C-alpha cells in the first residue's frame, strides 16, 4: 500500500466530533497529495469557515497522518463548503445516522413529526394534539408520543387514559378512534399521576424516551407525532439519535422573543442532522365579539422565521376559545368542522401531500402532477 493510500485510509478513521461520522464519508476531505520527500498536504472542507471545531479537526487529522511511516510533515489546508456541498453533507449525515439507528418497530420510512419550540407557553402541545387529530381524520393511524416527560399533557388534551398494557414484550399505545382513523397514544401521563412531579434528569430521562420508542409497538402507524419538551436538552438529543428520520415542525408565536428562541431550536435540529419541515405560528391574532382583530403578540414572527429558515409557513393559528375549551374537555378543536378544524385539516393535507407523504405514497412525479392539477383547478 502506497503512502497516499495509507493516508486516505487513516483519514477514514477521523470523525467529525459533532456529526460522529468519518470526515471521508461526509465528503469533507478534498485533495490529498504526498511529495517525494514524504510531505503530506490534505485539503479539508468545513461546513463553515468559522467552525468552532476547526482546531479539533485539524489536530485529529494531523495526528492520524503523522503516525504513518514515511510521512515527514503534514500540511492541512482548511476551506469552507458552498451551499451545495453543505446540503450533500447533511444528506450523507442523515443517511449514516439512519444506518446506525437502533432497531424499532417503526419502519424507517414512516414520517416522524416532532412538534418543537424553543420555549414553553407557545401552545406546542395543543398544536401536537390538534394536528394528530387532523391527520387521523383523514383515515390514517397516527401514533402520538408525549415525550415531554416532565410536562405531559396529551392524555388530557386528547381525552385518553391508561393503563398501558404489554403484548409480545412491547407496550401497546392507548387507542382512540377518530372517524375512520385512529390515534395510538403513549405518555408518561399513563404511568404517573397528573399532579405528580417527576424529579428525573439526564440518563434517566433519555432511557424513558428510549423505552417509549424501542419497547413500544409502533408497527402499524402511518405517522408518529411527537410532542417534545421546550428547548434543546436531553430528550431532543435522544430523539435525534433514536429516530433519525424525524422532521421538526417549529412552533412560535408572532413575538420577536419567541421567534428568536424558536430559531435556536431550529439550529439545534440542523446541527443534529434533523430536517426542519416547516414553521407553525400559534396565537397569531384574536378576534373579539365585536369583530375587531387584535394582534396581541405582534405580527409576522412566524413568516419571518420561515423565510429565515427557508421552510414553509404551514399555518397561522389564531387565539380561539374553542382550542382551550376543547383541550380541557379532551375533545380537540381539530375534531370540529368549524374554522379551527378547517385550519388543522388544511395543515394535515399539506403535510400528507407535500411536506411528509406517508410511507408507500405515490412517487414524486405523480405528487408533482397532482400538485400542478390542484394549482390549475384553483386558478379556474
N, C-alpha and C positions, 0 to 999 in steps of 0.2 A: 504494500500500500504506500502510495506517494505521500509526501508531506502535506500537500494540499488536500488529499483525500482524508488524511488523519485530522487536519484542521476542521474540515467540514463535519466529520464525524463527532468531534468534540463539541463543536458549536451546537450540534443537535441535542446536546445534554444540558445546555444553558437554558434556564427557564426565565420567562418574563415574570418577575416577582409579583406582579399584580394579577396577571391572567392565568398564571400557573401552567403555562404551556411552553413548549420549546420555541425559541426565537426563530428557528429554522421553519418549524411547522407553521408559525404565524406569518411567515414571509417577511421577517424583519431583517434578514441577512441579505445583503446585496453582493457586490463583487468581493471575491477572496483571491488574493494573489500572494505568491511566495517568490522572493528573489533567489538568485543562485547562491547567495550567502546566508539564506535562512531568515531573512527579514519578512515578516508576515504583515500584510495590510488587509484589514477587514472593514467593510462598509456596513454600518448598522443604521437602519431607518427607524426612528422613534415615531410614536403617534403624534407627538408634538415636540417642537424644539425645546420647550420649557418643561419637559417631562421630569417630575420630581425624583424619578427612579433612575435618571440618567447615569449618575455616578455608580450606582449598584450594578447596572447592566455593564457599564464599562469595566468595572472591577472583575465581574464574573467572567466576561469574555476574555479579558487579559489573562486571568488566572488559568482558565481552561486551555488556552492556546499555548501559553508559555511553558507548560509542563510537557509538551511534545518534544521528543528527541529530535534534534536538528533545527529547532527554532531558536534563532539568536535574539530577535526582538519582535515586539508586537506593536503595530500602529493601528489605532482604531479611529475611523472617521465616522462621526455621528451626523446623521441628517434627519430630516423630518418628512413624514409621508404626506402626500397630497390627499385630497378628499376621496378619490377612487381607491387608493391604496388602503386608507383607513377603513373604508366600507368593506373591502375584501378581507382585511384582518379581522374585523368584528364577525363577519360571516364564518371565517375559519374557527375563530374562538368559540362561537356558539356551537358549531358542529362538533368540535373537540369536547366541549362541555357535555353535549348530549351523548357522545360516545362513552364518556366516563361516568355518566349519571347512574345512580343506584337504580336497581330494578324495582318498579312499582307496578301495580295493577292497571295504572293509567297508560293507555297506548301513547307512544311518543308523539304521534301526530295530533292528539286531541288538544284543541286550543285551551290554554290556561290563561284566564284573565285576572290579573292581580289588581284590585282596586286600592290605590295607594294615595298617600298625601304626605306632605312634609310636616304637617302639624295637625293637632286634633281640633275638633269643633267645626270642620268644614262639611260635615254630613256624609263622610265616606261610607259608613255602614249603611246608611239609608240608601245611598246610591247602589251599593252592592246588592242589597235586598231587592230593590225595585228592578234592577237590571236582570237579576237572576229570574225573577218572576216573569219579566217580559220575554226573556229567552224561552222559558218553559211554556209560555202561552202559544209559542209557535209550534208546539207539539214535540219538543225535544226533552231529553233527560238532562237535567242540569245539576251537576254536583256543586255544592256550596260548602266551602271550608271556612269556618270562622277562626282565622289564625291570629286574631287579637286575643292572645291568651289571657291578658290581664283585664281587658275591657270588653269581653264578649257581650254581644247584644243581639246577634242574629236570631237566637231562639225566640225572643220576644217579638222582634220586628217581623218575623216570618210566621209566627203563631205555631211553632213546632216545639215538642218536648220529648225527653228521653223516656225510658233508659236506652242506652246503646247496647245492642246485643252483638255476639260474635258468631260467625259461621265459617267453618273451614279455616280457622285461625285468623280471620280478618274481621275487624269491626265493620258492622253494617250501618251505613248512614240512615238517619231517620227520614222516611219518605213522606212527601205531601203532594197529592195530586193537584195539578194546575191545569184545568181543562183537559186536553188530550196529552199534555206533558206532565212532567213530574220533577219535583225538587228532591235531591238526596243530600241531606244536611248533616255535617258533623261540627260540633262546637264544644269547647270546654264547659259551656253552659249546661251541657247534658250530664256532666260529671261533677259539677260543683254547684253549690247554692248560688242564687243570683246575687245575694248580698255578700258573698264570701270573697275576701281579698286573697289573692294568690301571691305569696312572697317568693316568687321564683325569679331567677336571673340566669344569664349565661347558658351553660351547657344543659341545664335542666329544661330551660325554655326551648332550646334547639331540639332536644330529644323529644319533647312533647309534640312539636310540629312535625318532626320526622315520623313519629308514630302515626299521626293523623294522615300522613301521606303513604308511608310504606306498609303500615299494618292495617290499612282500611281498604275496603272493596270499592274502587272507583272504575271498575272494568267496563261498565255499560253506560257511561255518561258521554254526552255529545260535547259538553263544555264543563270546565271546572272554574267556578268563580271563587276567588279568594279575597276575603276581607282582611286586610293586613293592618297591623298597628301603625300609628303615625310614626314617621321618622325613618331612619336608616340603620336600625340596630341589629341585634342577633337574629331576630325572626326573618327580617328581609334577606340577610345573608344566607340563612339556612334554606329559604325558598329558592334563591338563585342557584344554589348548589343542587338541590333535590329535584327541581323541575326547570331545567334549562330552556324548555320550550315556552316558558312563561312570557307573556306580554303585559306591560303595565298600562293601566288607564289612570292617568293622574287627575285627581280631584282638587280643585281650587275654588275659592270664592273670587269675586272681582277685585277684592282688596289687594293693594300692592304688596303688603306684608305676606299675605297668604301665597300670592303668586311667586314671590322670591323664595319662600321656603319650599314650595312645590317644585321649583326649578332644581333645588338641591336633591330632591327625591328622584327627579329625572336623571340628574347627573350620576347619582348612585347606581341607578338601573343600568345605564350605559357602561359605566365602569365595571359592572358585574356581568357584562355581555348579555344583558336582558334588553329586549326591544321595548321601546316606548310606542304604544299603538295610537294613543290619542289623549286629548285633554277633555275633561268634563267640567264645566263651570256650574257650580251649585249656588243657590241663593242669589241668582242674578238680579232679581228685582222683586218688588212686592206691589200688588195692585189692591188698593183699598176698596171698600164697598162703594165709594163714590166714583170709582173707575180711574182714579189718578194713579199713575205708576211712580213708585218711589225706588230709586236706586240706592238702597241703604248702605251697601258695602262698596259703592263706587261703580265704575263701568269699564268693561273691556279687558279685565285681567286675564280671563281665560283665552280670549282671542290673541292677546299679546304673547302669552306663554306658548300657545300652539304655534304661532309664527316663529317664535324664537327657537322652538324645538324641531320645527319643520315637520309637524304632525298635524292631523286634522283636529279641529274643534268638533267633538261629537255631539254636544248638546249644551244648551244654556237652560238650566232648570230653575224656574222662579220659586220664591218662597210662597208656599200654599199650605193652608191649614190641613188639607186632606192628607198631605205627606206625614205630618206629625201625628194626626189622629189615627191614620192607618197603621203607623208603626206601633203606637200604643196598643191598638186593638189586635195586632197580629194579622192585619189584612192590608198589605202594602198598596199604596195608591196605584202602583203599576198594574194592579188587577182591574182597575176601573176602565170604563170606556170613555171617560171624560178627557179633558185636555192634558192632565198629568199622565194618565195612562197612555195617551197618544204619543207624548214625548218619549217615554221609555220604549214604547213599541217601535217608534221610528229609529231610536238608537240601536235596539236589538236587531232590527232589519239591516241596518247599515253594517253592523258587526258581522252578521251572517253572510251578507252579500259581498262585502268589500274588505273589511278590516281583518277578520279572523274566521274564514269559512270553516265549517266543521269538517272533521276527518271524513274523507271519501266524497267530498263535494266535487262537482264537475271541474274540469281543468280550467286553467287561467284564460285560455282563449274563449271558452264558452261563457265564462263570467264576464269577460270583456264585451262580448257581443250582447249579453243580457243588459249590461250597463248602458251600452250605446242605444239599445232599443228603448230602455226606460227614459233616457235623455230625450230621444226623438218624440216619444209619446208625451212627455211633459211639455215639450215645446209646441205641440199642436194646439 
